[in-house]
């Protein structure tokens, strides 16, 4: 349930409600809105006396949360979640552009790509140091060496880093180098990993599983939020369907649905959604028109030489053109892609 406090409720009255909820053995999550303070009360199966809570000083009303994803729902937090990423913010009027190669292949490659992405208008640098691959014989990433190259690219460009974490034991290491922890599609329901990134209190980019329902996706976000880590971004990256002309099917519906159900920012991944560079620009612009708060796009200076996902990577000049086109779409829907 959520306990909605009166606008004039005092800190003592809020503390009283929190203490009472904890007496019931519940977890408590505080959300200070512009007009009201909302206290989320997440039960452990015990029956909570709703009327007793409503009679407490400072309480305006108590409302049950019907969605299974409590903290991720609009019922718990009606206002959009907004938080900083480097010198920019995600979740508000600004649209964030994340770009970079699928894999960090060498120091020169990631720095060259980072500079090109920055000059084209990117705000966040993406790149994989640890790579989950379908084949055990495919390139698996450079590991910590790749993280060091990413950190150097951040020093050169000033862009924060988003990179994938594949297992709970790697979370502390990656937190030493990265700014945003990415949960890949294959790991969306790796619950031990979700707990670990939640406990890290680092921003998280949660990719939707390739065969996952939107509700399952939001329930995975709930795992992270349950640790008090509110800086979670949902990433729609396409789902597996019967169509095989593209790598996946870009579920454009998921963007407005997720925005309607949840207060969390939503990021579109047109590179994995289509799997072919020829379609990335159209899918990226469609994502922004549908309400995405950001895009994450694969860029490589020489896609034909890429060690992974070269076929879906844009060359820097095509990426720069796309950023200009996305900015026009953003402005048409009342938003902006800032330099």
Backbone torsions as a table, in degrees:
resi	resn	phi	psi	omega
1	UNK	NA	163.7	171.6
2	UNK	-118.7	138.5	177.4
3	UNK	-104.9	114.5	-179.5
4	UNK	-94.0	117.1	-178.3
5	UNK	-84.8	152.2	175.4
6	UNK	-65.6	156.2	-178.7
7	UNK	-60.9	-30.0	-177.8
8	UNK	-98.4	14.4	-178.9
9	UNK	-62.8	138.1	-179.0
10	UNK	-87.2	165.9	177.3
11	UNK	-61.9	-35.4	179.5
12	UNK	-64.9	-39.2	179.4
13	UNK	-68.4	-39.4	177.0
14	UNK	-64.1	-43.3	179.4
15	UNK	-62.3	-35.1	179.1
16	UNK	-64.5	-41.5	178.7
17	UNK	-65.8	-43.5	179.6
18	UNK	-60.8	-44.9	-179.7
19	UNK	-63.3	-38.7	-179.5
20	UNK	-66.5	-42.2	179.3
21	UNK	-63.3	-40.2	179.1
22	UNK	-67.9	-29.2	175.0
23	UNK	-62.6	-30.4	177.7
24	UNK	-78.7	-3.3	-178.6
25	UNK	83.1	22.6	-176.9
26	UNK	-97.8	156.7	170.1
27	UNK	-85.9	143.4	-176.7
28	UNK	-121.1	135.0	177.6
29	UNK	-129.5	124.9	-175.6
30	UNK	-97.3	134.0	176.1
31	UNK	-130.6	110.7	179.0
32	UNK	-91.7	105.2	178.0
33	UNK	-87.3	-178.2	-179.0
34	UNK	-69.0	-34.1	-176.1
35	UNK	-114.8	-28.2	-175.3
36	UNK	-137.3	152.3	168.6
37	UNK	-96.9	131.1	179.1
38	UNK	-116.3	131.6	178.6
39	UNK	-111.2	114.4	177.2
40	UNK	-83.7	128.3	-179.4
41	UNK	-116.9	109.9	-176.8
42	UNK	-103.5	114.4	-173.4
43	UNK	-79.4	167.4	178.2
44	UNK	-115.8	21.9	179.9
45	UNK	106.0	-19.7	178.7
46	UNK	-75.0	149.6	177.6
47	UNK	-77.3	128.9	179.3
48	UNK	-104.8	134.0	180.0
49	UNK	-77.1	98.1	-176.9
50	UNK	-63.4	-42.2	-178.8
51	UNK	-64.0	-36.1	178.5
52	UNK	-64.3	-40.5	178.0
53	UNK	-64.9	-39.0	-178.7
54	UNK	-67.3	-25.2	-179.2
55	UNK	-83.2	-5.9	-177.1
56	UNK	-72.0	147.4	-178.9
57	UNK	-58.5	136.4	176.8
58	UNK	88.0	-7.6	-177.7
59	UNK	-87.3	130.1	176.1
60	UNK	-87.3	-49.7	177.1
61	UNK	-164.7	162.9	177.9
62	UNK	-119.7	129.6	-175.0
63	UNK	-125.6	127.0	176.1
64	UNK	-71.8	142.0	175.1
65	UNK	-93.6	118.8	-174.3
66	UNK	-86.6	-26.8	-178.9
67	UNK	-70.6	145.7	177.4
68	UNK	-67.9	-29.3	174.8
69	UNK	-89.4	101.6	-171.6
70	UNK	-77.3	-59.5	-173.4
71	UNK	-72.9	-25.0	-180.0
72	UNK	-83.4	-8.8	-171.3
73	UNK	-84.6	157.3	173.4
74	UNK	-68.2	-22.7	177.4
75	UNK	-63.9	-39.3	179.1
76	UNK	-75.8	-41.2	-176.3
77	UNK	-139.8	105.5	-176.6
78	UNK	-73.4	-32.5	-177.1
79	UNK	-81.1	148.1	177.4
80	UNK	-62.3	140.3	173.1
81	UNK	-78.1	127.4	-179.7
82	UNK	-127.7	131.7	176.0
83	UNK	-149.8	159.6	-175.5
84	UNK	-77.3	146.5	168.3
85	UNK	-130.5	102.5	-175.0
86	UNK	63.3	-126.7	-180.0
87	UNK	-91.3	8.0	-177.8
88	UNK	-124.8	174.1	177.0
89	UNK	-128.1	150.2	177.1
90	UNK	-118.6	143.1	178.9
91	UNK	107.9	-12.1	179.5
92	UNK	-103.7	-142.2	-179.2
93	UNK	-75.4	-23.0	-178.5
94	UNK	-79.5	142.0	175.0
95	UNK	-106.6	129.3	-175.9
96	UNK	-95.2	136.3	177.4
97	UNK	-110.2	118.4	175.2
98	UNK	-107.5	134.5	-176.1
99	UNK	-153.2	155.4	178.7
100	UNK	154.2	-179.7	-177.1
101	UNK	-76.3	159.4	174.5
102	UNK	-59.9	-49.0	-177.5
103	UNK	-124.1	146.0	169.0
104	UNK	-79.6	114.9	-174.9
105	UNK	-102.0	-29.8	179.6
106	UNK	-164.9	166.5	178.2
107	UNK	-62.0	-47.6	-177.3
108	UNK	-65.2	-38.0	-178.9
109	UNK	-64.2	-45.7	-175.6
110	UNK	-72.8	-35.4	179.4
111	UNK	-70.6	-42.4	176.7
112	UNK	-59.1	-45.8	-178.9
113	UNK	-67.4	-40.6	-179.5
114	UNK	-61.4	-43.9	179.5
115	UNK	-62.9	-43.7	-179.7
116	UNK	-63.9	-41.9	179.5
117	UNK	-65.6	-41.8	179.2
118	UNK	-61.6	-46.2	-179.5
119	UNK	-63.7	-30.5	-179.2
120	UNK	-79.6	-15.9	177.5
121	UNK	120.6	10.1	177.9
122	UNK	-72.2	151.9	179.7
123	UNK	-109.0	-26.1	-175.5
124	UNK	-133.6	138.7	178.8
125	UNK	-95.6	124.7	175.4
126	UNK	-104.4	151.2	177.3
127	UNK	176.2	137.9	-176.9
128	UNK	-97.6	124.0	173.6
129	UNK	-95.0	-31.9	174.5
130	UNK	-117.5	123.5	-172.5
131	UNK	-118.9	120.0	171.5
132	UNK	-80.1	119.8	-176.7
133	UNK	-121.3	149.1	179.3
134	UNK	-63.0	-39.2	180.0
135	UNK	-99.3	134.5	177.6
136	UNK	-68.9	-11.8	-178.5
137	UNK	-95.0	-6.9	179.8
138	UNK	-78.1	163.9	179.7
139	UNK	-59.4	124.5	-174.4
140	UNK	-101.1	2.6	-180.0
141	UNK	100.2	166.1	-177.6
142	UNK	-91.9	-4.0	178.9
143	UNK	67.5	-138.3	-176.0
144	UNK	-62.1	-32.1	176.8
145	UNK	-59.5	-41.3	177.1
146	UNK	-64.5	-37.7	176.9
147	UNK	-62.1	-39.4	179.0
148	UNK	-65.0	-39.2	177.4
149	UNK	-66.0	-38.8	176.5
150	UNK	-61.9	-43.9	179.5
151	UNK	-62.4	-37.0	177.5
152	UNK	-67.2	-39.6	177.7
153	UNK	-63.5	-35.2	176.2
154	UNK	-64.7	-40.4	178.2
155	UNK	-62.1	-37.3	-177.7
156	UNK	-72.6	-41.0	-172.2
157	UNK	-103.1	-23.0	-175.0
158	UNK	81.9	3.0	-179.3
159	UNK	-85.3	135.1	172.7
160	UNK	-65.7	160.7	-173.6
161	UNK	-110.2	136.0	167.5
162	UNK	-117.6	126.6	-179.7
163	UNK	-145.6	155.0	-173.0
164	UNK	-80.8	140.9	171.2
165	UNK	-114.8	133.9	-171.1
166	UNK	-107.8	-17.7	-178.5
167	UNK	-151.6	153.6	-176.6
168	UNK	-55.8	-36.8	-176.3
169	UNK	-65.6	-21.9	-178.6
170	UNK	-87.5	-10.6	-176.0
171	UNK	-57.8	-49.3	-179.7
172	UNK	-59.7	-40.2	179.8
173	UNK	-63.3	-48.9	-176.6
174	UNK	-67.3	-32.2	176.6
175	UNK	-64.4	-22.8	177.1
176	UNK	-69.0	-24.6	-173.9
177	UNK	-115.4	-38.5	-170.1
178	UNK	-92.7	167.3	176.6
179	UNK	-109.6	-26.4	179.4
180	UNK	-134.2	132.9	178.6
181	UNK	-96.0	123.8	179.0
182	UNK	-97.7	130.4	171.2
183	UNK	-101.2	115.3	-177.2
184	UNK	-73.3	166.1	-177.4
185	UNK	-57.6	-38.5	-178.0
186	UNK	-68.7	-21.5	-176.2
187	UNK	-107.6	9.7	-175.7
188	UNK	-54.8	-37.6	-178.9
189	UNK	-105.7	26.8	171.5
190	UNK	-83.6	90.0	-168.7
191	UNK	-66.3	-33.9	176.2
192	UNK	-62.7	-39.3	178.3
193	UNK	-68.6	-39.5	178.0
194	UNK	-61.9	-41.6	176.1
195	UNK	-61.1	-42.5	-175.7
196	UNK	-66.2	-43.7	179.9
197	UNK	-72.3	-29.3	174.5
198	UNK	-63.5	-44.3	-179.9
199	UNK	-68.4	-24.9	-178.6
200	UNK	-66.6	-26.2	-176.2
201	UNK	64.9	16.1	174.2
202	UNK	-86.6	152.8	172.1
203	UNK	-57.7	145.3	-175.7
204	UNK	-129.4	134.6	171.7
205	UNK	-105.9	108.8	-174.5
206	UNK	-101.0	107.1	179.4
207	UNK	-79.9	143.3	178.2
208	UNK	-73.6	136.7	176.6
209	UNK	-61.4	149.4	-173.5
210	UNK	-66.4	-17.7	178.1
211	UNK	-129.3	27.2	-172.2
212	UNK	-97.9	143.6	172.7
213	UNK	-72.7	156.2	178.3
214	UNK	-61.1	-38.7	179.2
215	UNK	-64.1	-38.6	177.2
216	UNK	-64.2	-40.0	177.0
217	UNK	-59.2	-47.5	-179.6
218	UNK	-69.0	-32.4	176.5
219	UNK	-66.7	-33.1	176.1
220	UNK	-69.2	-37.4	173.8
221	UNK	-61.2	-34.7	179.9
222	UNK	-60.5	-37.4	177.3
223	UNK	-57.2	-44.9	-178.7
224	UNK	-68.9	-45.6	-179.1
225	UNK	-63.5	-29.6	-177.2
226	UNK	-63.8	-16.4	177.5
227	UNK	-93.5	9.1	-179.6
228	UNK	81.6	8.4	177.9
229	UNK	-89.6	101.2	-173.5
230	UNK	-91.9	-5.6	-176.2
231	UNK	-92.6	75.2	-177.6
232	UNK	-119.6	132.9	174.9
233	UNK	-115.0	134.1	174.9
234	UNK	-89.7	136.0	-179.0
235	UNK	-123.3	115.3	175.2
236	UNK	-86.9	117.7	-174.5
237	UNK	-124.8	19.3	179.2
238	UNK	92.4	149.7	-179.5
239	UNK	-122.9	160.5	-178.9
240	UNK	-83.0	124.7	176.8
241	UNK	-130.5	-169.2	179.7
242	UNK	-76.3	-15.4	-178.4
243	UNK	-75.8	130.5	-178.5
244	UNK	-120.4	11.4	177.7
245	UNK	-76.8	-24.7	172.0
246	UNK	-116.9	164.1	-177.1
247	UNK	-61.9	-44.9	176.1
248	UNK	-138.0	-179.6	173.1
249	UNK	-108.6	118.4	-178.2
250	UNK	-69.6	111.6	-178.6
251	UNK	-83.8	81.5	-178.3
252	UNK	-61.8	-29.4	178.5
253	UNK	-59.4	-32.9	-173.7
254	UNK	-63.5	-27.3	-177.3
255	UNK	-67.3	-56.7	177.5
256	UNK	-65.6	-31.3	178.2
257	UNK	-64.9	-47.3	179.6
258	UNK	-63.3	-38.2	178.3
259	UNK	-66.4	-32.4	179.3
260	UNK	-74.5	-41.2	-175.9
261	UNK	-81.0	-30.2	-170.8
262	UNK	-129.7	155.1	177.3
263	UNK	-89.6	-4.4	-174.9
264	UNK	-76.0	147.3	175.4
265	UNK	-62.9	149.2	179.9
266	UNK	-120.9	131.3	-179.6
267	UNK	-115.0	137.3	177.9
268	UNK	-98.7	136.4	178.0
269	UNK	-117.4	87.5	-177.7
270	UNK	-74.2	-18.2	-178.7
271	UNK	-69.1	-52.5	177.9
272	UNK	-73.4	-28.0	-179.1
273	UNK	-64.2	-38.0	-177.1
274	UNK	-102.8	-38.3	-179.5
275	UNK	76.0	2.2	179.7
276	UNK	-136.8	127.6	-174.0
277	UNK	-60.3	-27.4	-178.0
278	UNK	-62.1	-24.4	-174.9
279	UNK	-106.6	-4.7	-174.4
280	UNK	-62.7	-44.5	-176.3
281	UNK	-61.4	-46.2	-179.0
282	UNK	-62.6	-42.8	-179.7
283	UNK	-67.7	-37.0	178.6
284	UNK	-63.0	-45.2	-179.8
285	UNK	-67.3	-36.0	177.0
286	UNK	-64.2	-39.2	178.6
287	UNK	-61.1	-42.7	178.7
288	UNK	-66.1	-43.3	178.8
289	UNK	-61.9	-30.4	-178.7
290	UNK	-81.0	-8.3	175.2
291	UNK	114.6	9.1	-179.8
292	UNK	-62.1	145.2	178.8
293	UNK	-90.6	-8.2	179.3
294	UNK	-168.6	167.3	174.3
295	UNK	-131.9	150.6	175.0
296	UNK	-127.7	119.7	-168.4
297	UNK	-129.2	137.5	178.9
298	UNK	-85.7	129.7	-178.3
299	UNK	-131.6	135.9	179.3
300	UNK	-144.9	134.5	-178.7
301	UNK	-65.6	-27.2	179.9
302	UNK	-138.8	76.7	-175.4
303	UNK	-54.9	-31.6	-178.8
304	UNK	-66.6	-17.0	179.0
305	UNK	-105.1	-0.4	-175.2
306	UNK	-62.2	142.9	-179.6
307	UNK	-83.6	-10.2	174.3
308	UNK	-159.3	140.1	173.7
309	UNK	56.7	33.3	177.6
310	UNK	-63.3	-32.0	-176.8
311	UNK	-66.9	-19.1	179.6
312	UNK	-109.6	6.6	-176.7
313	UNK	-93.1	138.0	176.2
314	UNK	-87.9	145.3	169.2
315	UNK	-74.0	154.4	-176.0
316	UNK	-53.3	-39.0	-178.1
317	UNK	-68.2	-35.4	177.0
318	UNK	-71.8	-35.4	176.8
319	UNK	-64.9	-42.5	179.0
320	UNK	-60.4	-41.0	177.8
321	UNK	-64.6	-40.6	179.8
322	UNK	-63.9	-40.5	179.3
323	UNK	-59.5	-41.6	178.4
324	UNK	-63.3	-40.6	179.7
325	UNK	-69.3	-39.6	178.3
326	UNK	-65.3	-35.6	179.1
327	UNK	-62.1	-39.2	178.4
328	UNK	-65.7	-41.1	177.6
329	UNK	-64.4	-43.5	-179.5
330	UNK	-59.4	-45.1	-179.9
331	UNK	-65.9	-31.8	178.9
332	UNK	-67.1	-25.7	179.0
333	UNK	-105.7	18.9	173.6
334	UNK	80.6	23.1	-179.9
335	UNK	-128.3	-172.4	-176.1
336	UNK	-152.9	149.4	168.0
337	UNK	-109.9	103.8	-175.2
338	UNK	-78.5	152.9	178.2
339	UNK	-62.3	NA	NA
